[in-house]
């Protein structure tokens, strides 16, 4: 997934927690991008089936899944940068987003699989629950 797509999905996910109805202007204000840039990006996400426009901009079910996966990967990389490289959080957040956005599709999928099955990272994953 491209850095741009990740950035937009995570922004929409974050705004969804703050606002009932997300408009292009809300995303533009949050990211500091022009409204035409936002419109183009949202159109691409709609085409990809990750976002829909229903009286506002919303993540689809697939968009929710992908944004959750992206957030998990970014948080993991951010934590590694802070712990392993002793990087300040203010730098680690943006660098983690850039690193995850630079991964190939295969690299992104492999990182997601790692995070889904690593007990220390994701204790609540369904594969880890006992009946």
GITAUR-V392385 format. One record per backbone hydrogen bond with DSSP energy under -0.5 kcal/mol. CO is the residue of the C=O (numbers start at 0). NH is the residue of the N-H. E is the energy in kcal/mol with one decimal. If there is no record, write none. Layout:
CO,NH,E ; CO,NH,E
This chain:
1,5,-2.5 ; 2,6,-2.8 ; 3,7,-2.5 ; 4,8,-2.8 ; 5,9,-2.7 ; 6,10,-1.9 ; 7,11,-2.8 ; 8,12,-2.4 ; 9,13,-2.3 ; 10,14,-2.9 ; 11,15,-2.2 ; 12,16,-0.8 ; 13,16,-0.9 ; 13,17,-0.7 ; 14,17,-0.9 ; 14,18,-3.1 ; 21,56,-2.8 ; 22,25,-0.7 ; 22,26,-1.5 ; 23,27,-2.7 ; 24,28,-2.8 ; 25,29,-2.0 ; 26,30,-2.6 ; 27,31,-2.3 ; 27,32,-0.9 ; 33,37,-2.0 ; 34,38,-2.8 ; 35,39,-2.3 ; 36,40,-2.3 ; 37,41,-3.0 ; 38,42,-2.3 ; 39,43,-2.0 ; 40,44,-2.2 ; 41,45,-2.5 ; 42,46,-2.4 ; 43,47,-1.8 ; 44,49,-2.6 ; 44,50,-1.2 ; 45,48,-1.4 ; 49,59,-1.9 ; 51,53,-0.7 ; 51,57,-2.7 ; 55,53,-2.2 ; 55,57,-0.5 ; 57,51,-2.8 ; 59,63,-2.6 ; 60,64,-2.1 ; 61,65,-2.8 ; 62,66,-2.6 ; 63,67,-2.0 ; 64,68,-2.2 ; 65,69,-2.6 ; 66,70,-2.5 ; 67,71,-2.3 ; 68,72,-2.3 ; 69,73,-3.0 ; 70,74,-2.7 ; 71,75,-2.0 ; 72,76,-2.5 ; 73,77,-2.7 ; 74,78,-2.4 ; 75,79,-2.2 ; 76,80,-2.6 ; 77,81,-2.1 ; 78,82,-2.9 ; 79,83,-2.8 ; 79,84,-0.9 ; 80,84,-0.7 ; 80,86,-1.9 ; 87,90,-1.4 ; 87,91,-2.4 ; 88,92,-2.2 ; 90,94,-2.3 ; 91,95,-2.8 ; 92,96,-1.7 ; 93,97,-2.3 ; 94,98,-2.6 ; 95,99,-2.6 ; 96,100,-2.3 ; 97,101,-1.2 ; 98,101,-0.5 ; 98,102,-0.6 ; 99,102,-1.0 ; 103,107,-2.8 ; 104,108,-2.6 ; 105,109,-2.4 ; 106,110,-2.2 ; 107,111,-2.4 ; 108,112,-2.4 ; 109,113,-2.4 ; 110,114,-2.4 ; 111,115,-2.2 ; 112,116,-1.5 ; 113,117,-0.5 ; 116,118,-0.7 ; 117,120,-0.8 ; 117,121,-2.8 ; 121,124,-1.3 ; 124,127,-2.5 ; 124,128,-0.6 ; 125,128,-0.8
